[in-house]
């Protein structure tokens, strides 16, 4: 699951996969602003057919965070 998320982030942001790892901070390392982050979360929800609460979405700071919440709801 985590690799699929990394691949999606890489594709969406045009960042090579080799620069994205579980601890990559979405805003600090990938320079996402709040709107970009919300759009990415919406894309992840759509792609993985899950719904994150606003609190969960707000808690996503790293690739690993995204993976955790998506796996939690996909189960």
N, C-alpha and C positions, 0 to 999 in steps of 0.2 A: 504494500500500500504506500509506504513512504517513498519508494522510488517512483511510483506513478505520480505522486504529488510533486516531487522534484522535477519530473519530466514536464508536467503541466506548467509549473512555474517557469521553467526554462523556456518553454515554447511561448507562453504568454508574454514574458518580459524580454525575450530575445537575449537571454543570458546563458552562456554555455553551462552545461550540466556540471562540469568540473568545478565551477565556482559556487555550487549550491550543495550544502550538506545539512544534516539534521539540525545543527546549531546556528545555521544562517539566520540572522535577525532580519526580518522582512523589511522593516523600515530603515534600520541603521546600515545594514550591509547591502541591501538591494535598492535603497533610496525610494521606497514607496511612501507616498503621502497617504493621508487618511482615506481619501477617495479611492486611490489605487488599491489600497488594502481591502476596502469594502468590496470593490469590484472583483478582486481575486477571491475573496471568501465566497461571494455569490457564484463565481465560476466553479469553485470547489464543491459547493453545495449542489449545484446543478449536475456537475460531472459525476459525483458520487451518490446522488439522489438522497441527500441528508438535509436536515434543517438544524442549524445551530441557533441557540438562543442568543439574544443580544449580548448577554454576559459572557457566553463562551466565545463569541466572535471578538469581543473586546479583549479577551485574555490571550488571543493568538498573537504571539510575538515572533516565534521562530517556526521553521519548517516542522520541527518535532511537535510543537504545540498543535499545529494544523493536523498533523498525522494522528495525534492522540484523540482530538475531538471528533475527527471524521471516523476513526475506527470505533470510537465509543458509540456513535450513532448508527454505524453501519451494521453493528452486531445485533 
